Amino acid sequence: MKILVADDDATSLMVLTMTLTKLGHAAVPASDGEQAWHQWQADCYPVLISDWVMPVLDGLALCRRIRKTRRDHYTSIILLTSLGGRANYLEAMNAGADDFVTKPFDEEQLSARLAVAERVLGLRQHVRQLEELLPICAYCKQIRDEQDSWHSVESYIAERSEANTKFSHGICPGCLKKVEAEIAGLEVQMQAARA
């Protein structure tokens, strides 16, 4: 898994990067929160492990920036810090962190937390795929909404679109041939009935 790692302490950054590599992950180091922010904007990282206390942009501020930014892919954020206690844990969670690991980190504990992050990311992806499915009637092409009510495609999209969506209707070539064949068949039946 590709993991962005932010820590202003060069030794801590190196140890964490080497540990993640040893655990089979692709660790991408950032020397502070601001650098991590720019790297995060430029690429997709399933996980970010960030030190809390850093100059320029600390871990909490980085976490808040990431959570305010809408992206297709979710980033699981683990704050790594020497700050402990319930109040700090709650502050980290309120900033949008998904997990909290105290320094010095335990390799097995970090590995377990990353396994949990990977499971959560997998579940989020599965839910996202399910949310993208539209239940549509194979016959009339109406769409079922969240309340089990059926709507025309036009009304369903218009209700959920931010744009002022307008529809024009036409007949595709395949359907045109089918309708023409039906009309031709009806004409033959009418001529036979007249005879």
Salt bridges, closest charged atoms under 4 A:
ASP7 OD2 - LYS103 NZ 3.18
GLU34 OE2 - HIS38 NE2 3.14
GLU34 OE1 - ARG65 NH1 3.60
ASP43 OD2 - LYS2 NZ 2.68
ASP51 OD1 - LYS103 NZ 3.42
ASP72 OD1 - ARG128 NH2 3.78
ASP98 OD2 - ARG67 NH2 2.69
ASP99 OD1 - ARG113 NH1 2.79
GLU107 OE2 - LYS22 NZ 3.10
GLU132 OE2 - ARG128 NE 3.76
ASP145 OD2 - HIS151 NE2 2.70
GLU146 OE1 - ARG160 NH2 3.14
ASP148 OD1 - ARG144 NE 3.36
GLU154 OE2 - HIS169 NE2 2.46
GLU159 OE1 - ARG160 NH1 3.38
